[in-house]
């Protein structure tokens, strides 16, 4: 809830992760030199420096689940990419209900996710 303290935003509001990131550690807010695009570039640079790969030329069709664990993604091109860690920047409904699929999730979790009033309802 740190990301929404002293704001009029809910935890599902766009920008609260930025609020959280700028409020942890020191009590003052900081602003990124170069704007929020600079933050994205910095995150991408950090990610790739640790061996991460960013692919922007194809959409993810689904997250591959094996033995209850995310092990990769399948792209709309049909290419399958395996990974130790799968990270999604899509909203929770799209990530869990569409990309992971309800077959791999507990019924109660699916029910709660469907009822969620998350702002970005793509389904």
matplotlib code that plots the C-alpha trace (Angstrom):
import matplotlib.pyplot as plt

x = [0.0, 3.1, 2.4, -0.9, -0.2, -1.0, -2.5, -6.1, -5.2, -6.1, -3.6, -4.9, -4.4, -1.7, 1.3, 1.2, 4.2, 6.1, 4.8, 6.0, 9.4, 10.0, 8.9, 10.8, 13.9, 14.0, 10.9, 11.3, 9.8, 12.3, 11.7, 13.4, 15.7, 14.3, 10.7, 9.1, 10.5, 13.9, 12.6, 11.5, 14.9, 16.7, 14.6, 15.2, 19.0, 19.1, 17.0, 19.2, 22.4, 21.4, 20.8, 17.1, 15.8, 13.2, 11.2, 8.9, 8.2, 5.6, 2.8, 2.7, -0.1, 0.2, 2.4, 3.6, 2.7, 4.3, 3.7, 2.1, 5.0, 5.5, 8.4, 8.2, 6.0, 4.5, 4.4, 1.7, 4.4, 4.3, 7.8, 8.2, 10.7, 11.6, 12.8, 13.6, 11.5, 8.4, 7.5, 4.3, 3.6, 0.0, -2.8, -3.8, -6.9, -5.1, -2.1, -4.0, -7.3, -6.0, -2.2, -1.9, -5.5, -8.0, -7.1, -3.9, -5.5, -7.5, -11.2, -11.5, -8.6, -10.3, -13.6, -11.9, -9.9, -13.0, -14.8, -11.8, -12.6, -9.1, -9.0, -7.5, -10.2, -9.2, -11.3]
y = [0.0, 2.3, 3.2, 4.8, 6.5, 10.2, 10.0, 9.8, 6.7, 3.1, 0.2, -0.5, 3.1, 3.6, 5.3, 3.8, 1.7, 4.8, 6.4, 3.3, 3.3, 7.0, 6.8, 3.8, 4.5, 8.3, 10.3, 12.7, 12.2, 12.3, 13.0, 11.2, 13.3, 12.8, 12.0, 8.6, 7.4, 7.6, 5.4, 2.8, 3.0, 2.6, -0.5, -2.0, -1.4, -3.0, -6.0, -6.6, -6.2, -9.2, -11.3, -10.5, -10.3, -7.8, -8.7, -6.1, -7.5, -10.1, -10.4, -13.1, -15.6, -17.5, -18.3, -21.9, -23.7, -27.0, -28.8, -25.7, -23.4, -20.7, -22.0, -19.7, -18.0, -18.8, -15.8, -15.1, -16.1, -19.6, -19.3, -20.8, -19.2, -21.0, -19.1, -19.6, -16.5, -15.1, -11.5, -9.9, -6.2, -6.9, -6.2, -9.1, -10.1, -10.4, -12.1, -14.7, -15.3, -15.0, -15.6, -18.3, -19.6, -20.7, -24.4, -23.7, -21.6, -22.4, -21.9, -19.4, -17.3, -17.2, -16.1, -13.3, -12.2, -12.0, -9.9, -7.5, -4.0, -3.5, -0.5, -2.3, -4.9, -6.2, -9.4]
z = [0.0, 0.1, -3.5, -2.7, 0.6, 0.7, -2.8, -4.0, -6.1, -5.6, -5.9, -9.4, -10.7, -13.3, -11.8, -8.3, -8.9, -9.7, -6.5, -4.6, -6.3, -5.5, -1.9, -0.6, 1.4, 1.5, 2.5, -0.5, -3.9, -6.8, -10.4, -13.3, -15.4, -18.9, -17.7, -17.3, -20.6, -19.0, -16.2, -18.8, -20.6, -17.3, -16.3, -19.8, -19.5, -16.1, -17.3, -20.3, -18.2, -16.2, -19.4, -19.9, -23.5, -24.6, -27.7, -29.1, -32.6, -31.5, -29.0, -26.4, -27.3, -23.9, -21.0, -21.0, -17.8, -16.9, -13.6, -12.2, -13.1, -15.8, -17.9, -21.0, -23.5, -26.9, -29.3, -31.9, -34.5, -33.0, -31.6, -28.1, -25.7, -22.5, -19.4, -15.8, -15.0, -16.8, -16.2, -17.4, -17.7, -18.7, -16.2, -13.9, -15.8, -19.1, -17.5, -15.6, -17.4, -20.9, -21.0, -18.3, -18.7, -16.2, -16.5, -14.6, -11.8, -8.7, -9.2, -6.3, -7.7, -11.1, -9.5, -7.6, -10.6, -12.8, -10.2, -9.8, -10.9, -12.3, -14.7, -17.7, -18.4, -21.8, -21.6]

ax = plt.figure().add_subplot(projection="3d")
ax.plot(x, y, z, "-o")
ax.set_aspect("equal")
plt.show()
